């Protein structure tokens, strides 16, 4: 029998499906939308990973011997674009969509219809990007940053070309993300349960609020720049064309004004996951909860004043270099506070090295390394020396994969019992972790020494002196690709046949652990009244609520 009624007896609209069909429907349930985001983004993650392995296959040997240069540039561009706009952003939004209403005691997000529209825009622009591979003119080749004048050249003469589709997709992505930002900020500010003060919110909620405020403040700059670049490409305007009195440097400012804060939009939710997972598996309260929470806002605030460090080689005045060098180094202070807090939480804790904890600790370790190289890149002389080399690529991948993707994996494993009502296979989870951790380091660490030696990024053939490190990096990439197989098998099998999960298998704190697994349709039978602080102590420390 179907689980959808034509119309309730009281004249209410039809109910949503309650079986697997709900994940293919225009659902308004934040939990369903969260799972839709996670599954959709993971499919695009696999596609982008396949593109990366083709790139690494080309770089396995110095000469060009796998794909031609045009296709290589397209693969390189689409890998970066899909990983950022269709994996990391949507995956973070998916976790937040599922968790935030549960964590703050709300029955749903503030604007459910807007939430659903924001999600369905994601597969729309994702399919647009993939279709560009089949255009006569080929896919976009100007890199995920799409600098003019390269990005406004149209040698094919086709009006609808790969670059046009790329810009259109990025503009749609920006609209989707702005919708999500409005929803998250409104939900957290206006829909917290009684007693859920700001300093009773989990750190994860603080990081999502900080990240989405950054989205709302900075993202319009990139969305507007993409639309203006689209006009230059297709309508003959001259906003950024240096051949028609336009200024390509203005595009760089607009792009990086968002795209460096975007790193914090990606990383802040990862910090929130670490702040939830580590206390649960260390059996200790989070050290310095209030300063860790406030540091999220400090990262967001300082992060809006660092974008020009990407432009130190773009005829930047000396005074501007000095200012943005200092501001970029300053952002290391609030991020360092978080690392110190996680370390102090682990110190003398009763560690349980289950899969979520392994991914969290591995992510923190790789973030620490990326932070060290980030401070190095903040220095203008060093940044100019390694500009446009693989050192920058290695640093960036330690952030977006080593930190953010590891955190997404940690979050999926941690909340998998809550989402599905099933336990995953712990043994396969640990195999997945070690394959991922080893593969990631083999892949991304060699980029640092070859970058210091001068190997430029976005090249398909290179000097043989870099060959040995590139072999290691390519083998690491292939291992990283293989690491997804046990994860997929584990998740699918566990969701279908895994053992039943208790409401709180980790003895964790938080409102989401006080309800059934999976949660009921409207989360709470009655809105809870929060009467205790988060991250309490010991077995009796779980968040307690008085149901009003």
C-alpha positions as CSV (number, residue, x, y, z in Angstrom):
1,X,0.0,0.0,0.0
2,X,1.2,3.5,-0.6
3,X,2.2,5.7,2.2
4,X,0.7,8.9,0.7
5,X,-2.9,9.9,1.4
6,X,-4.8,11.8,-1.2
7,X,-6.1,14.3,1.3
8,X,-6.5,14.3,5.1
9,X,-10.1,14.2,6.4
10,X,-9.6,17.7,7.9
11,X,-8.8,19.2,4.5
12,X,-5.0,19.4,5.1
13,X,-2.7,19.0,2.0
14,X,-1.5,15.5,1.1
15,X,1.1,13.9,3.4
16,X,4.6,13.2,2.1
17,X,5.7,9.7,1.4
18,X,7.2,8.0,4.4
19,X,9.1,5.3,2.5
20,X,12.2,5.5,0.2
21,X,10.1,7.5,-2.3
22,X,10.4,10.6,-0.1
23,X,14.0,11.0,-1.1
24,X,13.0,11.5,-4.7
25,X,10.1,13.9,-4.0
26,X,9.9,17.7,-3.4
27,X,10.0,17.1,0.3
28,X,9.7,20.0,2.8
29,X,11.1,17.9,5.7
30,X,14.6,19.3,6.6
31,X,15.8,15.7,7.4
32,X,14.8,14.4,4.0
33,X,16.4,17.4,2.3
34,X,19.5,16.9,4.4
35,X,19.9,13.3,3.1
36,X,19.1,14.5,-0.4
37,X,22.0,17.0,-0.2
38,X,24.4,14.4,1.2
39,X,23.6,11.7,-1.3
40,X,23.6,14.1,-4.3
41,X,26.8,15.7,-3.3
42,X,28.5,12.4,-2.8
43,X,27.6,11.3,-6.3
44,X,29.2,14.5,-7.6
45,X,32.2,13.8,-5.3
46,X,32.7,10.4,-7.1
47,X,32.5,12.1,-10.5
48,X,35.0,14.8,-9.5
49,X,37.3,12.1,-8.0
50,X,37.2,10.2,-11.3
51,X,38.3,13.4,-13.1
52,X,41.1,13.9,-10.6
53,X,42.4,10.3,-11.2
54,X,42.5,11.0,-14.9
55,X,44.5,14.2,-14.2
56,X,46.8,12.2,-11.9
57,X,47.2,9.5,-14.5
58,X,48.4,12.2,-16.9
59,X,50.9,13.5,-14.3
60,X,52.2,10.0,-13.6
61,X,54.8,10.5,-16.3
62,X,56.4,13.8,-17.5
63,X,55.3,13.8,-21.2
64,X,51.7,14.3,-22.4
65,X,50.5,10.8,-23.0
66,X,46.9,10.2,-21.7
67,X,44.7,13.2,-22.8
68,X,45.3,16.2,-25.0
69,X,45.9,19.6,-23.5
70,X,42.5,21.0,-24.2
71,X,40.8,18.1,-22.5
72,X,43.3,18.2,-19.6
73,X,42.4,21.9,-18.9
74,X,38.7,21.0,-19.0
75,X,39.2,18.1,-16.6
76,X,41.3,20.3,-14.3
77,X,38.6,23.0,-14.3
78,X,35.7,20.7,-13.8
79,X,37.4,18.7,-11.0
80,X,37.9,21.8,-8.9
81,X,34.5,23.3,-9.7
82,X,32.6,20.1,-8.9
83,X,34.6,19.4,-5.7
84,X,33.9,22.9,-4.3
85,X,30.4,23.8,-5.6
86,X,28.9,20.3,-5.8
87,X,30.6,18.4,-3.0
88,X,31.9,20.4,-0.1
89,X,29.3,23.2,0.0
90,X,26.3,20.9,-0.5
91,X,27.6,18.2,1.8
92,X,28.1,20.7,4.6
93,X,24.7,22.1,3.9
94,X,23.2,18.6,4.0
95,X,24.6,17.8,7.4
96,X,23.5,21.2,8.7
97,X,20.1,20.8,7.2
98,X,19.6,17.6,9.1
99,X,21.1,18.6,12.4
100,X,20.5,22.3,13.1
101,X,16.7,22.0,13.9
102,X,17.4,19.0,16.0
103,X,20.2,20.7,17.9
104,X,18.3,23.9,18.7
105,X,14.9,22.2,19.5
106,X,13.0,23.3,16.4
107,X,10.5,21.3,14.4
108,X,11.9,22.4,11.0
109,X,13.8,25.2,9.4
110,X,12.3,28.7,9.1
111,X,11.4,28.5,5.4
112,X,10.8,24.9,4.3
113,X,9.8,25.7,0.7
114,X,12.9,27.9,0.2
115,X,14.9,25.0,1.6
116,X,13.6,22.6,-0.9
117,X,14.1,25.0,-3.8
118,X,17.7,25.6,-2.7
119,X,18.4,21.9,-2.8
120,X,16.8,21.2,-6.3
121,X,18.9,24.0,-7.7
122,X,22.0,21.9,-6.8
123,X,21.4,19.0,-9.2
124,X,20.2,21.5,-11.8
125,X,23.5,23.4,-12.0
126,X,25.4,20.1,-11.5
127,X,23.8,18.6,-14.6
128,X,24.5,21.8,-16.5
129,X,28.2,21.5,-15.7
130,X,28.4,17.9,-16.8
131,X,26.5,18.6,-20.0
132,X,29.2,21.1,-21.0
133,X,31.4,18.1,-21.7
134,X,29.2,17.3,-24.7
135,X,29.1,20.8,-26.2
136,X,30.8,21.2,-29.6
137,X,33.0,23.9,-28.1
138,X,34.0,21.6,-25.2
139,X,33.9,22.3,-21.5
140,X,35.2,25.3,-19.6
141,X,39.0,25.5,-19.5
142,X,39.8,28.7,-17.5
143,X,40.1,27.1,-14.0
144,X,37.7,27.1,-11.2
145,X,38.6,30.8,-10.6
146,X,37.9,31.6,-14.3
147,X,40.1,34.7,-14.6
148,X,39.6,37.1,-17.5
149,X,40.8,37.6,-20.2
150,X,41.1,33.8,-20.6
151,X,37.5,33.2,-19.5
152,X,36.0,35.7,-21.9
153,X,37.6,34.4,-25.0
154,X,35.4,32.4,-27.4
155,X,37.5,30.9,-30.1
156,X,34.8,28.4,-31.1
157,X,32.4,31.2,-31.9
158,X,29.5,29.3,-30.3
159,X,27.2,31.4,-28.2
160,X,26.5,28.5,-25.8
161,X,30.0,27.2,-25.0
162,X,31.5,25.5,-22.0
163,X,32.5,28.7,-20.3
164,X,29.0,30.2,-20.7
165,X,27.5,27.1,-19.1
166,X,30.1,27.2,-16.3
167,X,29.3,30.8,-15.5
168,X,25.6,30.2,-15.6
169,X,26.0,27.2,-13.2
170,X,28.1,29.2,-10.8
171,X,25.4,32.0,-10.7
172,X,22.7,29.4,-10.0
173,X,24.9,27.9,-7.3
174,X,25.3,31.4,-5.7
175,X,21.5,31.9,-5.7
176,X,21.0,28.5,-4.0
177,X,23.6,29.2,-1.4
178,X,22.1,32.6,-0.6
179,X,18.7,30.9,-0.1
180,X,20.4,28.5,2.3
181,X,22.1,31.3,4.2
182,X,18.8,33.1,4.7
183,X,17.2,29.9,6.0
184,X,20.0,28.9,8.4
185,X,20.5,32.4,9.9
186,X,16.8,32.9,10.5
187,X,16.4,29.4,11.9
188,X,19.2,29.7,14.4
189,X,18.4,33.3,15.4
190,X,14.6,32.9,15.7
191,X,13.7,29.3,16.2
192,X,15.7,28.1,19.2
193,X,13.8,26.2,21.9
194,X,13.0,28.0,25.2
195,X,16.1,28.2,27.3
196,X,18.4,27.6,24.3
197,X,20.5,30.7,24.7
198,X,23.4,31.4,22.4
199,X,25.8,30.0,25.0
200,X,23.7,26.9,25.3
201,X,23.9,26.1,21.6
202,X,26.4,23.4,20.5
203,X,29.5,24.7,18.9
204,X,28.3,23.2,15.6
205,X,25.4,25.6,15.6
206,X,27.8,28.5,16.2
207,X,30.0,27.4,13.3
208,X,27.0,27.1,10.9
209,X,25.7,30.5,12.0
210,X,29.2,32.1,11.4
211,X,29.6,30.4,8.0
212,X,26.2,31.4,6.7
213,X,26.6,35.0,7.8
214,X,29.8,35.0,5.7
215,X,27.8,33.5,2.8
216,X,25.2,36.3,3.0
217,X,27.8,39.1,3.3
218,X,30.4,37.9,0.7
219,X,28.6,35.6,-1.8
220,X,26.7,38.3,-3.7
221,X,30.1,39.6,-4.9
222,X,31.0,36.3,-6.6
223,X,27.4,35.9,-8.0
224,X,27.5,39.4,-9.4
225,X,30.9,38.9,-10.8
226,X,29.8,35.6,-12.5
227,X,26.8,37.4,-14.1
228,X,29.0,40.3,-15.3
229,X,31.6,37.9,-16.7
230,X,28.7,36.1,-18.5
231,X,27.6,39.4,-20.0
232,X,31.2,40.1,-21.2
233,X,31.4,36.6,-22.8
234,X,27.9,36.6,-24.5
235,X,26.6,40.2,-24.8
236,X,29.8,42.1,-25.6
237,X,30.0,44.2,-22.5
238,X,33.4,45.2,-21.2
239,X,33.4,45.0,-17.5
240,X,36.6,43.0,-17.3
241,X,38.0,42.9,-20.8
242,X,41.4,44.7,-20.9
243,X,41.0,45.1,-24.7
244,X,37.9,47.3,-24.2
245,X,38.9,49.5,-21.3
246,X,37.7,46.9,-18.8
247,X,39.6,45.9,-15.7
248,X,40.3,42.2,-15.0
249,X,41.8,43.1,-11.6
250,X,38.3,44.1,-10.5
251,X,37.1,40.6,-11.2
252,X,39.9,39.2,-9.1
253,X,38.9,41.4,-6.2
254,X,35.2,40.4,-6.5
255,X,36.1,36.7,-6.9
256,X,38.5,36.6,-3.9
257,X,36.3,38.8,-1.7
258,X,34.1,35.8,-1.6
259,X,36.3,32.9,-2.5
260,X,38.8,33.3,0.4
261,X,36.0,33.6,3.0
262,X,34.5,30.6,1.2
263,X,37.4,28.6,2.7
264,X,36.0,29.5,6.1
265,X,32.5,28.7,4.9
266,X,33.8,25.3,4.1
267,X,36.1,24.9,7.2
268,X,33.9,26.3,10.0
269,X,31.3,23.5,9.8
270,X,34.2,21.0,9.9
271,X,35.4,22.7,13.1
272,X,31.9,22.3,14.4
273,X,32.0,18.6,13.7
274,X,35.3,18.2,15.4
275,X,33.9,20.0,18.4
276,X,31.0,17.6,18.7
277,X,32.8,14.3,17.9
278,X,36.0,14.8,20.0
279,X,34.3,15.4,23.4
280,X,31.9,12.4,22.8
281,X,34.8,10.0,22.2
282,X,37.2,11.5,24.8
283,X,34.4,11.3,27.4
284,X,35.3,14.8,28.5
285,X,33.6,18.2,28.1
286,X,34.8,20.4,25.3
287,X,37.6,22.6,26.8
288,X,36.9,26.3,26.7
289,X,33.4,26.1,25.2
290,X,32.6,29.8,25.2
291,X,35.9,30.9,23.7
292,X,35.7,28.1,21.1
293,X,32.2,29.3,20.2
294,X,33.2,33.0,20.0
295,X,36.3,32.1,17.9
296,X,34.0,31.0,15.1
297,X,32.7,34.6,14.8
298,X,36.2,35.9,15.0
299,X,37.3,33.7,12.1
300,X,34.4,34.9,10.1
301,X,35.1,38.6,11.0
302,X,38.8,38.5,10.3
303,X,38.2,36.3,7.2
304,X,36.5,39.1,5.4
305,X,39.8,41.1,5.5
306,X,42.3,38.6,4.0
307,X,41.3,38.2,0.3
308,X,44.1,40.2,-1.3
309,X,46.8,37.8,-0.2
310,X,45.7,35.8,-3.3
311,X,46.7,38.9,-5.4
312,X,50.2,39.6,-4.1
313,X,51.4,39.2,-7.7
314,X,48.7,41.3,-9.3
315,X,50.4,44.7,-9.1
316,X,49.2,45.0,-5.5
317,X,50.6,48.2,-3.8
318,X,53.1,47.6,-1.0
319,X,50.8,49.0,1.8
320,X,48.1,46.6,0.7
321,X,50.5,43.7,0.8
322,X,51.5,44.6,4.3
323,X,48.0,45.0,5.6
324,X,46.6,41.8,4.1
325,X,49.8,39.8,5.1
326,X,49.1,40.9,8.7
327,X,45.4,40.2,8.6
328,X,46.0,36.7,7.1
329,X,48.4,35.8,9.8
330,X,46.0,37.2,12.4
331,X,43.3,34.7,11.4
332,X,45.6,31.9,12.7
333,X,44.8,33.1,16.3
334,X,41.1,32.1,16.5
335,X,41.8,28.9,14.5
336,X,44.7,28.1,16.9
337,X,42.3,28.5,19.8
338,X,40.2,25.7,18.4
339,X,43.2,23.4,17.9
340,X,44.3,24.1,21.5
341,X,40.8,23.4,22.8
342,X,40.5,20.1,20.9
343,X,44.0,19.0,22.1
344,X,43.1,19.9,25.7
345,X,39.9,18.0,25.4
346,X,41.7,14.9,24.2
347,X,44.4,15.3,26.9
348,X,43.9,12.6,29.6
349,X,40.5,11.7,28.2
350,X,39.2,8.2,28.0
351,X,39.6,7.9,24.3
352,X,37.4,5.6,22.3
353,X,38.9,5.3,18.8
354,X,35.8,4.5,16.9
355,X,35.6,5.6,13.2
356,X,34.1,9.1,13.8
357,X,37.0,9.8,16.3
358,X,39.6,8.5,13.9
359,X,38.4,10.8,11.1
360,X,38.1,13.7,13.5
361,X,41.7,13.3,14.8
362,X,43.0,12.7,11.3
363,X,41.3,15.8,10.1
364,X,42.7,17.9,13.0
365,X,46.2,16.6,12.3
366,X,45.9,17.5,8.6
367,X,44.4,20.9,9.4
368,X,47.4,21.6,11.7
369,X,49.7,20.9,8.8
370,X,47.6,23.1,6.4
371,X,47.6,25.9,9.0
372,X,51.4,25.9,9.1
373,X,51.7,26.1,5.3
374,X,48.9,28.7,5.4
375,X,50.9,31.0,7.7
376,X,53.8,30.5,5.3
377,X,51.7,31.6,2.3
378,X,50.4,34.6,4.3
379,X,54.0,36.0,4.1
380,X,54.2,38.1,0.9
381,X,57.8,37.3,0.0
382,X,57.2,33.5,0.3
383,X,53.8,33.7,-1.4
384,X,55.4,35.5,-4.4
385,X,58.1,32.8,-4.6
386,X,55.6,29.9,-4.7
387,X,52.8,31.7,-6.5
388,X,51.0,29.5,-9.1
389,X,53.0,26.4,-8.0
390,X,52.0,23.0,-6.6
391,X,52.8,24.3,-3.1
392,X,49.6,26.3,-3.2
393,X,47.7,23.3,-4.6
394,X,49.0,21.0,-1.8
395,X,48.1,23.6,0.9
396,X,44.6,24.0,-0.5
397,X,44.0,20.3,-0.7
398,X,45.1,19.7,2.9
399,X,42.3,22.2,3.8
400,X,39.5,21.1,1.5
401,X,40.1,17.4,1.7
402,X,42.4,16.8,4.6
403,X,40.3,19.0,6.9
404,X,36.8,19.4,5.4
405,X,36.2,16.1,3.7
406,X,37.6,14.2,6.7
407,X,35.2,16.1,8.9
408,X,32.3,15.3,6.6
409,X,33.2,11.7,6.9
410,X,33.4,12.0,10.7
411,X,30.0,13.7,10.8
412,X,28.4,11.0,8.6
413,X,29.7,8.2,10.7
414,X,28.9,10.0,14.0
415,X,25.3,10.8,13.1
416,X,24.6,7.8,10.8
417,X,22.8,5.9,13.7
418,X,20.6,9.0,14.3
419,X,19.8,9.5,10.6
420,X,19.1,5.8,9.7
421,X,18.3,4.1,13.0
422,X,21.1,1.6,12.1
423,X,24.7,1.0,13.2
424,X,27.4,1.0,10.5
425,X,30.1,-1.7,10.3
426,X,33.0,-0.5,12.6
427,X,35.6,-2.7,10.9
428,X,34.9,-1.4,7.4
429,X,34.8,2.1,8.8
430,X,38.3,1.8,10.1
431,X,39.5,0.3,6.8
432,X,37.9,3.3,5.1
433,X,39.7,5.7,7.5
434,X,43.2,4.3,7.0
435,X,42.9,4.1,3.2
436,X,41.7,7.7,3.1
437,X,44.3,9.0,5.6
438,X,47.2,7.3,3.9
439,X,46.0,8.0,0.4
440,X,45.4,11.7,1.1
441,X,48.8,12.2,2.6
442,X,50.5,10.3,-0.3
443,X,48.6,12.4,-2.7
444,X,48.9,15.9,-1.3
445,X,52.2,16.0,0.6
446,X,54.4,15.6,-2.5
447,X,52.9,18.7,-3.9
448,X,54.7,20.8,-1.4
449,X,58.3,19.8,-2.2
450,X,57.7,20.0,-6.0
451,X,56.1,23.3,-5.6
452,X,59.1,24.6,-3.6
453,X,61.3,23.4,-6.5
454,X,59.2,25.4,-9.0
455,X,56.7,23.0,-10.6
456,X,53.8,25.1,-11.9
457,X,50.2,24.0,-11.5
458,X,47.7,23.4,-14.4
459,X,50.4,21.9,-16.6
460,X,50.0,18.5,-18.3
461,X,53.7,17.8,-19.0
462,X,56.6,18.7,-16.8
463,X,60.4,18.5,-16.3
464,X,61.5,14.9,-15.4
465,X,63.2,16.2,-12.2
466,X,59.7,16.2,-10.6
467,X,58.8,12.7,-11.7
468,X,59.4,10.7,-8.5
469,X,57.2,12.9,-6.3
470,X,54.5,12.9,-9.0
471,X,54.5,9.1,-9.1
472,X,53.9,9.1,-5.3
473,X,51.1,11.7,-5.6
474,X,49.4,9.8,-8.4
475,X,49.6,6.4,-6.5
476,X,48.1,8.2,-3.5
477,X,45.3,9.6,-5.7
478,X,44.4,6.1,-6.9
479,X,44.5,4.8,-3.3
480,X,42.2,7.7,-2.3
481,X,39.8,6.8,-5.1
482,X,39.7,3.1,-4.0
483,X,39.0,4.2,-0.4
484,X,35.5,5.2,-1.3
485,X,34.5,1.6,-2.1
486,X,34.4,0.3,1.5
487,X,32.6,3.4,2.5
488,X,29.9,3.0,-0.1
489,X,29.5,-0.8,0.7
490,X,29.4,-0.1,4.4
491,X,26.8,2.7,4.2
492,X,24.4,0.9,1.8
493,X,24.6,-2.5,3.7
494,X,24.3,-0.9,7.1
495,X,21.3,1.3,6.1
496,X,19.5,-1.8,4.7
497,X,20.6,-4.5,7.1
498,X,22.6,-2.9,10.0
499,X,21.8,-3.7,13.6
500,X,19.2,-1.4,15.3
501,X,20.8,1.8,16.8
502,X,19.9,3.0,20.3
503,X,18.9,6.6,20.7
504,X,22.3,7.6,21.9
505,X,25.0,5.0,21.0
506,X,27.9,7.3,21.8
507,X,26.7,8.6,25.1
508,X,26.9,12.1,23.5
509,X,25.4,15.3,24.6
510,X,22.9,17.4,22.6
511,X,19.2,17.6,22.0
512,X,19.4,15.3,18.9
513,X,20.5,12.4,21.1
514,X,17.4,12.7,23.4
515,X,14.9,11.6,20.7
516,X,14.4,8.4,18.8
517,X,16.7,7.1,16.0
518,X,15.7,8.1,13.3
519,X,13.8,11.2,14.6
520,X,10.0,11.5,14.2
521,X,8.5,13.6,11.5
522,X,8.4,16.9,13.5
523,X,11.4,16.0,15.6
524,X,9.9,16.7,19.0
525,X,6.4,15.7,20.3
526,X,6.6,18.9,22.4
527,X,9.1,21.7,22.1
528,X,11.8,21.1,24.8
529,X,12.8,23.6,27.4
530,X,16.6,23.6,27.8
531,X,17.8,23.8,31.4
532,X,21.5,22.8,31.2
533,X,24.7,23.8,29.6
534,X,26.2,21.9,26.6
535,X,29.1,19.5,27.0
536,X,28.5,18.6,30.6
537,X,30.7,16.3,32.6
538,X,30.7,12.5,32.8
539,X,27.9,10.0,32.5
540,X,25.4,12.4,34.1
541,X,26.4,15.2,31.8
542,X,24.1,14.5,28.9
543,X,22.0,17.5,28.0
544,X,18.8,17.4,30.0
545,X,15.5,18.9,29.0
546,X,12.2,19.6,30.7
547,X,9.4,19.0,28.3
548,X,6.9,21.7,28.5
